[in-house]
């Protein structure tokens, strides 16, 4: 009789900057059948260097995101008067996570249909980094949604 594999894996991926993480690392971790990841997405560092990377190929951001598709999407978004690089980049990252086996349901917050993120900002309300959950199991998503739920008074709740 074959033994069932019940092991669960969870990785907190914490690169200081995009040059410290290659998407190929996430792809390798995704090979584990039961692997959920909480990923530090260094949006502040990316934002500071984005214009420099726009006109180049094989950049740190290409390696971090695992694609260069972000470039055209940023250009298209910037043609509109209300562009937001943050949403374009996290959408590209979400698509890349889906490409390595993370289902759409595991990339959405139960609070909204957006990517389940927690944005960490400085005192000037500038995004420093974003925490993104990539999960394959409903329980991980349920726990994460309970953690990121904030009531009208700014208080978190762990009930689920």
Secondary structure, 3 states (H helix, E strand, C coil): CCCCCCCCEEEEECCCCHHHCCHHHHHHHCCCCCEEEEEEECHHHHHHHHHHHHCCCCCHHHHHHCCCCHHHHHHHHHHCCCCCHHHHHHHHHHHHHHHCCCCHHHHCCCCCCCCCEEEEECCCCCEEEEEEEECCCHHHHHHHHHHHCECCCCCECCCC
